[in-house]
């Protein structure tokens, strides 16, 4: 995911003389968060390349979308702004607003692993001033944490993933009138997912995966990306890191054993990959969840 400064929704608010950034953090794994204050402003978002979940922490009763002037915001009201959407907003009075930014890659990964559907067949439903008490509580928990302290930032990341999963389960639907072309058959996609999860401890090559589908490596890589939303090596790394996070949270195995169980060649390789993805070492991650 691009750095926070390169996210269009973040940029739009950051350019405004009336908006003030209180907190921000890149949480790793394609997730970022920000807390804003704003007053008497106007904002427009033009087809951002990332998804945004927002929650009004306070204020908002004078805030509305230009195309929905009769519907006003308020404390704990949620908005879901999908990638590619367009919206224009008028902010009257004071508001305090929390955002979670989600990369398309992380969204696609959730569609595959949580919903067992091809990402291109699904769409995140745009929603304005939604009421969802459970999700609002997560936002309040999120802003209560210290995002600059490594252990608490990891807890923030965990909360952001809970928000993403909740959104996937409740606010995602099929694209209407879509006829999928290309890509892998459903049974091939599921076979690959099952094979990868069963073989995470072993080296897995592109040729091995392509062979399961009786395809050349070149055609397999293209079809995999079409169906999964990301290339095979990124999907494999994501699954290994997900397995590692679960093992770190749930047990006390030495890091070297976890590294091997998740298919990393050494503890140092595991640590480097983990830090690149989550911004913290495996040891820091484990300590945060004790």
For each residue, the residues with C-beta under 8 A, 3 or more apart:
1: 7 26 30 31 32 50 101 103 105 106
2: 6 7 50
3: 6 7 26
4: 7 10 24 26 32 34 101
5: 10 11 14
6: 2 3 11
7: 1 2 3 4 10 11 32 48 50 101
8: 11 12 45 46 47 48 49 50
9: 12 13 45 48 50 52 81 99 101
10: 4 5 7 13 14 24 32 34 99 101
11: 5 6 7 8 14 15
12: 8 9 15 16 43 44 45
13: 9 10 16 19 21 34 36 38 43
14: 5 10 11 19 21
15: 11 12
16: 12 13 19 38 41 43
17:
18: 38 39 40 41 91
19: 13 14 16 36 37 38 41
20: 36 37 38
21: 13 14 24 34 35 36
22: 35 36 37 96
23: 33 34 35 143 147
24: 4 10 21 32 33 34 35 147
25: 32 33 34 147 148 153 156
26: 1 3 4 31 32 279
27: 31 32 33 153 156 157 160 278 279
28: 31 157 277 278 279 280
29: 106 157 161 238 241 277 278
30: 1 102 103 105 106
31: 1 26 27 28 100 101 102 103 106 157 160 161 164
32: 1 4 7 10 24 25 26 27 100 101
33: 23 24 25 27 98 99 100 101 142 147 156 160
34: 4 10 13 21 23 24 25 98 99 101
35: 21 22 23 24 57 96 97 98 99 143
36: 13 19 20 21 22 96 97 98 99
37: 19 20 22 94 95 96 97
38: 13 16 18 19 20 41 91 94 95 97
39: 18 91 93 94 95
40: 18 91 92 93
41: 16 18 19 38 91
42: 88 89 90 91
43: 12 13 16 88 89 91
44: 12 86 87 88 89
45: 8 9 12 48 81 85 86 87 88
46: 8 86
47: 8 83 84 85 86
48: 7 8 9 45 52 81 83 84 85
49: 8 83 84 104
50: 1 2 7 8 9 83 101 102 103 104
51: 80 81 82 83 101 102 103 104 107 124
52: 9 48 79 80 81 99 100 101 102
53: 78 79 80 81 99 100 102 135 163 164 167
54: 78 79 80 81 97 98 99 100
55: 76 77 78 79 97 98 135 136 139
56: 59 60 63 73 74 75 76 77 78 95 96 97
57: 35 75 96 97 98 139 140 143
58: 75 94 95 96
59: 56 62 63 73 75 93 94 95 96
60: 56 63 72 73 74 75 77 93 95 97
61: 72 73 74 93
62: 59 72 73 91 92 93
63: 56 59 60 72 73 89 90 91 92 93 95
64: 68 69 70 71 72 73 89 90
65: 68 69 71 87 88 89 90 128
66: 69 88 89 90
67: 87 88
68: 64 65 71 128
69: 64 65 66
70: 64
71: 64 65 68 128 129
72: 60 61 62 63 64 129
73: 56 59 60 61 62 63 64 77 95 129
74: 56 60 61 77 129
75: 56 57 58 59 60
76: 55 56 131 133 136
77: 55 56 60 73 74 129 130 131
78: 53 54 55 56 127 129 130 131 132 135 136 139
79: 52 53 54 55 127 128 129 130
80: 51 52 53 54 124 125 126 127 130 167 171
81: 9 45 48 51 52 53 54 85 87 126
82: 51 85 123 124 125 126
83: 47 48 49 50 51 104 107 124
84: 47 48 49
85: 45 47 48 81 82 126
86: 44 45 46 47
87: 44 45 65 67 81 126
88: 42 43 44 45 65 66 67
89: 42 43 44 63 64 65 66
90: 42 63 64 65 66
91: 18 38 39 40 41 42 43 62 63 95
92: 40 62 63
93: 39 40 59 60 61 62 63
94: 37 38 39 58 59
95: 37 38 39 56 58 59 60 63 73 91
96: 22 35 36 37 56 57 58 59
97: 35 36 37 38 54 55 56 57 60
98: 33 34 35 36 54 55 57 139 142 143
99: 9 10 33 34 35 36 52 53 54
100: 31 32 33 52 53 54 139 142 160 163 164
101: 1 4 7 9 10 31 32 33 34 50 51 52
102: 30 31 50 51 52 53 106 107 164
103: 1 30 31 50 51 106 107
104: 49 50 51 83 107 108 229
105: 1 30 108 109 229 230 234
106: 1 29 30 31 102 103 109 110 164
107: 51 83 102 103 104 110 111 119 124 164 168 229
108: 104 105 111 112 119 228 229 230
109: 105 106 112 113 228 229 230 235 238
110: 106 107 113 114 115 164 165 168
111: 107 108 114 115 117 118 119 122 168 172 229
112: 108 109 115 116 117 118 119 189 193 228 229 235
113: 109 110 116 193 239 242
114: 110 111 165 168 169
115: 110 111 112 122 168 169 172
116: 112 113 190
117: 111 112 121 122
118: 111 112 121 122 180 183 189 227 228 229
119: 107 108 111 112 122 228 229
120: 175 178 180 183 226 227 229
121: 117 118 174 175 178 180
122: 111 115 117 118 119 172 173 174 175
123: 82 172 173 174 175
124: 51 80 82 83 107 167 171 172
125: 80 82 171 172 173
126: 80 81 82 85 87
127: 78 79 80 130 171
128: 65 68 71 79
129: 71 72 73 74 77 78 79
130: 77 78 79 80 127
131: 76 77 78
132: 78 135 136 166 170
133: 76 136 137
134: 137 138 166
135: 53 55 78 132 138 139 163 166 167
136: 55 76 78 132 133 139 140
137: 133 134 140 141
138: 134 135 141 142 159 162 163 166
139: 55 57 78 98 100 135 136 142 143 163
140: 57 136 137 143 144
141: 137 138 144 145 159
142: 33 98 100 138 139 145 156 159 160 163
143: 23 35 57 98 139 140
144: 140 141
145: 141 142 152 153 155 156 159
146: 149 152 153
147: 23 24 25 33 152 153 156
148: 25 153
149: 146 152 153
150: 153 154 279 280 284 288
151: 154 155 284 287 288
152: 145 146 147 149 155 156 288
153: 25 27 145 146 147 148 149 150 156 157 279 280
154: 150 151 157 158 278 280 284 285 288 289
155: 145 151 152 158 159 288 289
156: 25 27 33 142 145 147 152 153 159 160
157: 27 28 29 31 153 154 160 161 278
158: 154 155 161 162 289
159: 138 141 142 145 155 156 162 163
160: 27 31 33 100 142 156 157 163 164
161: 29 31 157 158 164 165
162: 138 158 159 165 166
163: 53 100 135 138 139 142 159 160 166 167
164: 31 53 100 102 106 107 110 160 161 167 168
165: 110 114 161 162 168 169
166: 132 134 135 138 162 163 169 170
167: 53 80 124 135 163 164 170 171 172
168: 107 110 111 114 115 164 165 171 172
169: 114 115 165 166 172
170: 132 166 167
171: 80 124 125 127 167 168
172: 111 115 122 123 124 125 167 168 169
173: 122 123 125
174: 121 122 123 178
175: 120 121 122 123 178
176:
177:
178: 120 121 174 175
179:
180: 118 120 121 183
181:
182: 223 226
183: 118 120 180 223 226 227
184: 188 189 192 213 223 224 226 227
185: 188 189
186: 189 190
187: 190 191
188: 184 185 191 192 212 213
189: 112 118 184 185 186 192 193 227 228
190: 116 186 187 193 194
191: 187 188 194 195 212 213
192: 184 188 189 195 196 209 212 213 224
193: 112 113 189 190 196 197
194: 190 191 197 198
195: 191 192 198 199 209 212
196: 192 193 199 200 204 209 235 236 239
197: 193 194 200 239 243
198: 194 195
199: 195 196 202 204
200: 196 197 204 239 240 243 261 262 263
201: 260 261 262 263
202: 199 263
203: 263
204: 196 199 200 208 209 236 263
205: 208 209
206: 209 210 217 220 221 232 233
207: 210 211 217
208: 204 205 211 212
209: 192 195 196 204 205 206 212 213 220 224 232
210: 206 207 213 215 216 217 219 220 221
211: 207 208 214
212: 188 191 192 195 208 209
213: 184 188 191 192 209 210 220 223
214: 211
215: 210 219 220 223
216: 210 219 220
217: 206 207 210 220 221
218: 221 222
219: 210 215 216 222 223
220: 206 209 210 213 215 216 217 223 224 232
221: 206 210 217 218 224 225 231 232
222: 218 219 225 226
223: 182 183 184 213 215 219 220 226 227
224: 184 192 209 220 221 227 228 231 232 235
225: 221 222 228 229 230 231 232
226: 120 182 183 184 222 223
227: 118 120 183 184 189 223 224
228: 108 109 112 118 119 189 224 225 232 235
229: 104 105 107 108 109 111 112 118 119 120 225
230: 105 108 109 225 234 235 238
231: 221 224 225 234 235
232: 206 209 220 221 224 225 228 235 236
233: 206 236 237
234: 105 230 231 237 238
235: 109 112 196 224 228 230 231 232 238 239
236: 196 204 232 233 239 240 263
237: 233 234 240 241 273 277
238: 29 109 230 234 235 241 242
239: 113 196 197 200 235 236 242 243
240: 200 236 237 243 244 262 263 264 273
241: 29 237 238 244 245 262 273 274 277 278
242: 113 238 239 245 246
243: 197 200 239 240 246 247 261 262
244: 240 241 247 248 258 259 262 264 270 274 282
245: 241 242 248 249 285
246: 242 243 249 250
247: 243 244 250 251 253 258 261 262
248: 244 245 251 258 282 285 286 289
249: 245 246 286 289
250: 246 247
251: 247 248
252:
253: 247 257 258 261
254: 257 258
255: 258 259 267 270 271 282 283
256: 259 260 266 267
257: 253 254 260 261
258: 244 247 248 253 254 255 261 262 270 282
259: 244 255 256 262 264 265 266 267 269 270 271
260: 201 256 257 263 264
261: 200 201 243 247 253 257 258
262: 200 201 240 241 243 244 247 258 259 270
263: 200 201 202 203 204 236 240 260
264: 240 244 259 260 267 269 270 273
265: 259 269
266: 256 259 269 270
267: 255 256 259 264 270 271
268: 271 272
269: 259 264 265 266 272 273
270: 244 255 258 259 262 264 266 267 273 274 282
271: 255 259 267 268 274 275 281 282
272: 268 269 275 276
273: 237 240 241 264 269 270 276 277
274: 241 244 270 271 277 278 280 281 282 285
275: 271 272 278 279 280 281
276: 272 273
277: 28 29 237 241 273 274
278: 27 28 29 154 157 241 274 275 285
279: 26 27 28 150 153 275
280: 28 150 153 154 274 275 284 285 288
281: 271 274 275 284 285
282: 244 248 255 258 270 271 274 285 286
283: 255 286 287
284: 150 151 154 280 281 287 288
285: 154 245 248 274 278 280 281 282 288 289
286: 248 249 282 283 289 290
287: 151 283 284 290
288: 150 151 152 154 155 280 284 285
289: 154 155 158 248 249 285 286
290: 286 287
